[in-house]
Amino acid sequence: QVQLVESGGGLVQTGGSLRVSCVASGRTFSRYIMGWFRQAPGKEREFVAAISQSGIKTSYADSVKGRFTISRDNAKNTVYLQMNSLKPEDTAVYYCAGDSTILTISKGYWGQGTQVTVSS
């Protein structure tokens, strides 16, 4: 069993930056592909970014490409999402998730989410 706990959300102005973190329990963190998803009020949950077990491969939604960076530190069981040039449309609850494959990550382990609010 893996437990994920996000932190680092908050209120930031348009154009600002924020880094959210997700710490995983257990000793199997390095086996999992990790991802970030977000859900805005009244909208469906959407994929934001994912990172391979080693951290070498990453992928991003087009809406955040060039502004967000996902990274991980397997020694600390932590995955990060650095968000720059934030826009009001980035406002959402951000969730981290993990599973053994990218295809099943939405059905894997999930955190409780952290709120990110970007003011205009």
Buried (B, 14 or more C-beta within 10 A) or exposed (E): EBEBBBEBBEEBEEEBEBBBBBBBEEEEBBEBBBBBBBBBEEEEBEBBBBBBBEBEEBBBBEBBEEBBBBBBEBEEBBBBBBBBEBBEEBBBBBBBBBBEEBEEBEEBBBBEBBEBBBEE
